Amino acid sequence: MAKLNYHHLQYFYAIATHGSIAKAAIVMHITPQTLSAQLTLLETQ
């Protein structure tokens, strides 16, 4: 099991704040696929 880190919480907060994975990914300068994968990891914790 992967450990929860600060980045996972940042990603979750960005998605909640911006209302979508696509918008949060633009703001965070990462791809939506990367953000979605990180959200999936967070959900499995």
N, C-alpha and C positions, 0 to 999 in steps of 0.2 A: 504494500500500500504506500502510495506517495505521500509525503508530508505536506501539510497545508503551509503555504508561505504567504508573505505579504502581497505578492503579485496577484495571487488568486483573489484576494479581497479587493485589490485595486480594480481588477477586471470586473468583478461582480458589481462594484459601486459604479463603475463607468457605464455598464449596461443599464443599471437601474436609473441612473441620472439622465442618460441620453435616450432611453426608451427603446433602443434596439441594438443588436449586435453590430449591425453595419455602421451606424452612426458612432458608436463607441469605438469601433476599430479605427475609423478615420481619425478621431480625436487622439487616440493612443498611438497612432502611426504603426499599426500592425494589421495583418490581414484578418478578415472576418473568420476565415477558417481556423486561424490560430486562436483567436478569441473564443470561438465556439468549442474548440478542443480543450482549452483551459477551463471553460465553464463546465464541461463534462467531467473533468477531473475533480473540480470542486464539488459537483453533485455526488460523486462517489465517496466523498469523505464522510 
